[in-house]
Amino acid sequence: MSSSPSSRLPSSAPSSPSGALHLAVALDGAGWHPAAWREPVSRPTELFTARYWADLVTEAERGLLDFVTIEDGLGPQSSHFTEPDRRTDQIRGRLDAVLIAARVAPLTSHIGLVPTVVATHTEPFHISKAIATLDYVSTGRAGLRVQVSARRNEAAHFGRRTFPAFGIEDLERPDVRELTADLFDEAADHIEAVRRLWDSWEDDAEIRDVATGRFIDRAKLHYIDFEGKHFSVKGPSITPRPPQGRPIVSALAHESPTHAPFRLLGRSADIGYVTPRDAGHAHAVVSAVRGEQDAAGRAEEPLHLFGDLVVFLDGDAATARDRRERLDALSGHPYTSDAQVFTGTPAQLADWLTELSQAGLTGFRLRPAVVGHDLPAITQGLVPELQRRGVFRRAYEADTLRGLLGLARPASRYAAATA
């Protein structure tokens, strides 16, 4: 390119000191390759133990990463886009992501904890309370990754709605386009209701005055009176305002005929995860999301955009390729992903991340192909390489997730109205 793509982007990306990158890892079972659990370094008998998850998150914190996301869902994992499968050679079953985060929070001190929640079937009131509690348990390091679901088997758990059968090849179908747009608009309403509930207690609503017998100032608890297409929420919350005021909200968004995923990021997210193929594509994606942000009237608000990548990392590229091929053979087919798959060395990955960041990405969420191998390769290989280049921290500079991401603590909207 003749000029830096970032010079043509709107100025709504959060600034980082000295052009530093933000790094997160996405944790999912034994790793993102379906045969990861069969690797010698994996611990398949411990997947449903607290120690396993504590070990992963503490390793990520040793690498000074900004945060971890924890995958979740409302049905068994599947190799199909919208339907369950009958495979028995891949991991099936999960622990609850919010509860994992709450369990490991006291064992860590700086890293952000961002569990996944399926907004389609989960009440905003419950989620606001759970994430606010996580923010208290972690002393200000909680976040939320909002996900939508059109899986019929997941809807059947709740009995409130039904979805049509469709596959990835049907995304252009009119009824599927309408459904997709509706699900993402519902997620935006879900986020709005959750944030209003976090704001429904003013910061000084708790008096705790034993002498006068007053624990709270009832005038500083507020109804939110949210009305949406799929739910209404009266409020206030039963949990006092979280330490961060509003914990971080994030979402994964792919390109779509309806533009609904990018619209969700522009309208509602603090962090958006996107899946660029290369630097040129990254520039186009960033521009599209920034356009949605501007259309939502949020041009002046900070919005981080993280590139999502699956990584196979080894000391030399040939070893990484051999490992990926061996896992593919165990799985029975070549591994593919919604995100780009990187296979190579930490130095080569550092080169690519640097190139992609020039397109306006402020950070990256890396998906370890085999968590027992690739997570340490990130923390002990990639991180030192980025530090040598002067683009990654050498120590945690804040005690909250908002602080790590350079985001200010917002005031309660209701306190401002009262004042």
HUBEL-V586299 format. One record per run of one state. SS is the DSSP state (@ for helix, = for strand, . for the rest). FROM is the first residue (numbers start at 1). TO is the last residue. If there is no record, write none. Layout:
BEGIN
ss->SS from->FROM to->TO
ss->SS from->FROM to->TO
END
This chain:
BEGIN
ss->. from->1 to->4
ss->@ from->5 to->8
ss->. from->9 to->16
ss->@ from->17 to->19
ss->. from->20 to->21
ss->= from->22 to->27
ss->. from->28 to->35
ss->@ from->36 to->38
ss->. from->39 to->43
ss->@ from->44 to->46
ss->. from->47 to->49
ss->@ from->50 to->62
ss->. from->63 to->66
ss->= from->67 to->70
ss->. from->71 to->96
ss->@ from->97 to->105
ss->. from->106 to->111
ss->= from->112 to->118
ss->@ from->119 to->121
ss->. from->122 to->123
ss->@ from->124 to->137
ss->. from->138 to->141
ss->= from->142 to->147
ss->. from->148 to->151
ss->@ from->152 to->155
ss->. from->156 to->167
ss->@ from->168 to->170
ss->. from->171 to->173
ss->@ from->174 to->199
ss->. from->200 to->200
ss->= from->201 to->201
ss->. from->202 to->205
ss->= from->206 to->209
ss->. from->210 to->213
ss->= from->214 to->216
ss->. from->217 to->217
ss->@ from->218 to->220
ss->= from->221 to->221
ss->. from->222 to->222
ss->= from->223 to->227
ss->. from->228 to->231
ss->= from->232 to->235
ss->. from->236 to->241
ss->= from->242 to->242
ss->. from->243 to->244
ss->= from->245 to->245
ss->. from->246 to->247
ss->= from->248 to->252
ss->. from->253 to->259
ss->@ from->260 to->268
ss->. from->269 to->270
ss->= from->271 to->274
ss->. from->275 to->278
ss->@ from->279 to->295
ss->. from->296 to->303
ss->= from->304 to->313
ss->. from->314 to->316
ss->@ from->317 to->331
ss->. from->332 to->339
ss->= from->340 to->344
ss->. from->345 to->345
ss->@ from->346 to->357
ss->. from->358 to->362
ss->= from->363 to->368
ss->. from->369 to->370
ss->@ from->371 to->388
ss->. from->389 to->400
ss->@ from->401 to->404
ss->. from->405 to->412
ss->@ from->413 to->418
ss->. from->419 to->419
END
